[in-house]
Amino acid sequence: MAKPSEPQQPKQATSAADDGGSVPAHLFRQAVEQAALAISITDAHANILYANAAFQRITGYGQDEIVGHNESILSYRVTPKLVYETLWAQIQRQRPWNGLLVNKRKDGDRYLADVTITPVVGEAGITTHYLGMHRDVTEVHRLERQVQNQKTLIESVVDAAQVAIVLLDEQEHVLLDNQEYKKLIGDLGKEPAVRLLAALREQMGDAFAKAYDKHRNIAAREVCIEASGRPSRWFSCAISWFEEHDVGADAFYEPLRRHYLLLTIQDISELKRQQEALRINSLRALLSEQERIQSLRETLAGAVYQLEGPLNMLSAAANMMGRRRETGSDLPAASALEEAMQKSREVLETLRACIPDHNGEAAQPLNLNEILADVLKLATASLLGAGIVVEWLPSEGAAMISGHPAQLSNLFKQLISNAIEAVNEQRGGRRELRIACTLFADHLEVFVEDSGPGIADDLRYKVFQPFFTTKGAARQHLGLGLAMAQEVVIRHGGTIDIDPGYHNGCRVRVQLPLAAGGNHA
Ligand code: FAD
């Protein structure tokens, strides 16, 4: 330790004039003595000449124990040498220095000191003394570290979370995000949170605006984001708000509150895909069940139709014999024929009774765009297999009608499979299927167009007759598909025809009335 110079009393103001004011010199001494800050005055080598009461309280050294020692008595020797070198370089240039030093009290206890050293420059321009002031900031530092540790912990937990989390200010600027959110930026581009909030805003309308303005939380909501050229992505989004008190000096006595929005985003695209596959599979099962019933209806109706012809002939024969019976001839034969006919009618009635009814599916509001999209999904494998290029043009806005979803699905399934078959009949040439749904004031129109050979003008109406087929019995066609389609359309109060103005193949046109007030264009 450097040899301390002779302990001296700090240079005192001797008169009011020395201070340039009217404060008496002893008042300076009392003020320093009683200050809450640890104050020491050293010579030019940091040997302590004076220490106030707070200095003694903080360090544990009495005035007699400390005066004459170098300030280095306080050093705990873990403060890097460079810090001291900087300190001395600064004060030797006659500039104040401020920094944190690890100090040791008389009892060996360590504390963190926030130290300010100011050179006292004499009249000759030489530094004669140093004024040291320090505070014990151990507790402040501990609290700061604790906050920092908690922040790090929270950030690590947020970062490790399997859902994307992002914190936004009220201007929707991102303040904090996690790894999952960063992955979303990679997938969706900047800024996923803003896109998702816009989608929520559009989906929820006024309810979103109200909740947002009043800083109310929003429970998990499913949102779809369309990505160009890629499958749509589905997210479950939840919003929670929290308040923060402004930490600025202005807000010390008049607290200001800031609101922050915490958006949690869970990618549910895979779940949605599974649900959709499940839905399409159950629709496929429903339609194939309907198809089975339909073919039973067709077979029985066909049998009834086929039996009606000979029965009518028998009836005519019976009438003729009846007339002859009046003359007395062929009496037994006429009775036998009468009996046979009676039996045949009974069998026919039994057969008619066996024809299954349409199921009791209730009419309900439905969006025909969705039905058409589902039927197209069901036909995807056949369309791909046949190498047919599909153009699907849904109406702008929901195509709301009141109808029976399964029957309508079957109707369009029939039209699409007719179209696929027609295109397959062609060797070479275009292989196209175009389905368009257009909204009008009170009805909607669906076109199912194919690039097959088309239907001759003279057959445009006949094709809707039961048992009329252009394919022939060898190809297992009963000719009931379009008849069934017409039956469904009529049951829905609509019309179906073959467009005579279309010559690039066949265009089937279905018109259906819109549900009252159901067109959400
Ligand atoms: P030292 O050998 O004393 O010094 C380390 C380095 O400091 C040296 O390599 C040298 O570059 C520089 N240095 C030291 N003394 C001088 C000098 N007289 N002239 C030029 N360069 C020098 N230290 C604390 O740890 N805690 C305190 O609370 C504290 N308060 C201080 C208050 C005042 C008013 C002053 C002037 C200094 C204070 N110091 C304090 C610094 C203290 O004097 C020592 O420099 C420091 O404690 C390091 O001591 P040391 O024995 O480890 O190393």
Boltz pocket constraint, residues with backbone or C-beta under 6 A from the ligand:
constraints:
  - pocket:
      binder: B
      contacts: [[A, 40], [A, 42], [A, 43], [A, 44], [A, 45], [A, 46], [A, 70], [A, 71], [A, 72], [A, 73], [A, 74], [A, 75], [A, 76], [A, 77], [A, 79], [A, 81], [A, 84], [A, 85], [A, 88], [A, 101], [A, 102], [A, 103], [A, 113], [A, 115], [A, 117], [A, 118], [A, 130], [A, 131], [A, 132], [A, 134]]
      max_distance: 6.0
